């Protein structure tokens, strides 16, 4: 079930994010707008566009969230690999996404303090290398 959803979500995201589909949506809106003259801009005429756009928006929210989650996870994996192979990087930073918001905020403050302590001649990488050897 999940694999089917993944495949379907990816395909729908590719299709709906394309220029031709955007043009189709614009044409649909223009057609609806012009048809207002035929239907005397009635409540039913307005209800049609409200219902259609609400349904599409509702479904697209889940699709966008799924795509965002997948992209975010793949980006985390790539960054984790870069941290793992770089000799100056702190491997403890690999699982930042698993920390609580409070822990991330504390880590942010720690790195702000480190960046303030680094003088102009010394690069942050050199400083972090020295700090990691003294800890």
C-alpha positions as CSV (number, residue, x, y, z in Angstrom):
1,X,0.0,0.0,0.0
2,X,2.7,2.5,1.0
3,X,4.9,1.7,-2.1
4,X,1.9,2.3,-4.3
5,X,1.2,5.6,-2.6
6,X,4.9,6.6,-2.9
7,X,4.8,5.9,-6.7
8,X,1.5,7.6,-7.1
9,X,2.5,10.7,-5.1
10,X,5.8,11.1,-7.0
11,X,4.0,10.9,-10.3
12,X,1.3,13.3,-9.3
13,X,3.9,15.7,-7.9
14,X,5.8,15.6,-11.2
15,X,2.6,16.2,-13.3
16,X,1.0,18.9,-11.1
17,X,4.3,20.8,-10.9
18,X,4.5,21.2,-14.6
19,X,3.8,24.3,-16.8
20,X,1.2,22.6,-18.9
21,X,-0.9,21.6,-15.8
22,X,-0.6,25.2,-14.6
23,X,-1.9,26.4,-17.9
24,X,-4.8,23.9,-17.7
25,X,-5.7,25.3,-14.2
26,X,-5.6,28.9,-15.5
27,X,-7.8,27.9,-18.4
28,X,-10.3,26.2,-16.1
29,X,-10.5,29.3,-13.9
30,X,-11.0,31.5,-17.0
31,X,-13.7,29.2,-18.3
32,X,-15.4,29.2,-14.9
33,X,-15.2,33.0,-14.8
34,X,-16.6,33.4,-18.3
35,X,-19.4,30.9,-17.6
36,X,-20.5,33.2,-14.8
37,X,-22.1,35.4,-17.4
38,X,-24.1,32.4,-18.6
39,X,-25.2,31.4,-15.1
40,X,-25.8,35.0,-13.9
41,X,-23.1,34.6,-11.3
42,X,-25.4,32.5,-9.2
43,X,-24.7,30.8,-5.9
44,X,-24.5,27.4,-7.6
45,X,-21.9,28.8,-10.0
46,X,-19.8,30.0,-7.0
47,X,-20.3,26.8,-5.2
48,X,-18.8,24.8,-8.0
49,X,-15.4,26.6,-7.9
50,X,-15.4,26.7,-4.1
51,X,-16.0,22.9,-3.9
52,X,-13.6,22.0,-6.6
53,X,-10.7,24.1,-5.3
54,X,-11.4,23.0,-1.7
55,X,-11.1,19.3,-2.7
56,X,-8.0,19.8,-4.8
57,X,-6.4,21.9,-2.0
58,X,-7.2,19.3,0.6
59,X,-5.6,16.5,-1.4
60,X,-2.6,18.5,-2.5
61,X,-1.7,19.4,1.1
62,X,-1.1,15.7,1.8
63,X,0.8,15.2,-1.4
64,X,3.0,18.2,-0.8
65,X,3.7,17.1,2.8
66,X,4.6,13.6,1.7
67,X,7.0,15.0,-1.0
68,X,8.5,17.4,1.5
69,X,9.1,14.6,4.0
70,X,10.8,12.4,1.4
71,X,13.0,15.3,0.1
72,X,13.9,16.3,3.7
73,X,14.9,12.7,4.6
74,X,17.0,12.3,1.5
75,X,18.7,15.6,2.2
76,X,19.4,14.6,5.8
77,X,21.0,11.3,4.6
78,X,23.2,13.2,2.1
79,X,24.3,15.7,4.7
80,X,24.9,12.9,7.3
81,X,27.2,11.2,4.8
82,X,29.2,14.4,4.2
83,X,29.6,14.9,8.0
84,X,30.7,11.3,8.4
85,X,33.4,11.5,5.7
86,X,34.8,14.9,6.5
87,X,37.7,14.7,8.9
88,X,37.0,18.0,10.6
89,X,33.3,17.4,11.1
90,X,31.7,16.4,14.4
91,X,30.1,13.0,13.8
92,X,27.9,13.8,16.8
93,X,26.0,16.2,14.5
94,X,24.8,13.4,12.3
95,X,21.6,12.8,14.1
96,X,20.5,16.4,14.8
97,X,17.1,15.7,13.5
98,X,16.5,13.2,16.3
99,X,17.1,15.9,19.0
100,X,14.4,17.8,20.8
101,X,13.8,21.5,19.9
102,X,15.4,22.4,23.3
103,X,18.5,20.4,22.6
104,X,18.8,21.9,19.1
105,X,18.5,25.4,20.5
106,X,21.2,24.7,23.1
107,X,23.5,23.4,20.4
108,X,22.8,26.5,18.3
109,X,23.8,28.7,21.3
110,X,27.0,26.6,21.8
111,X,28.0,27.1,18.1
112,X,27.1,30.8,18.3
113,X,29.5,31.1,21.3
114,X,32.2,29.1,19.3
115,X,31.9,31.5,16.3
116,X,32.2,34.5,18.6
117,X,35.4,33.0,20.2
118,X,37.0,32.4,16.8
119,X,39.4,35.2,16.0
120,X,39.8,36.6,12.5
121,X,43.0,34.7,11.6
122,X,41.6,31.3,12.6
123,X,39.0,29.5,10.5
124,X,36.0,27.9,12.2
125,X,37.2,24.5,10.9
126,X,40.6,24.9,12.5
127,X,39.0,26.0,15.7
128,X,36.5,23.1,15.8
129,X,39.4,20.7,15.1
130,X,41.3,22.1,18.2
131,X,38.1,21.9,20.3
132,X,37.4,18.3,19.3
133,X,40.9,17.2,20.3
134,X,40.6,18.9,23.7
135,X,37.2,17.5,24.6
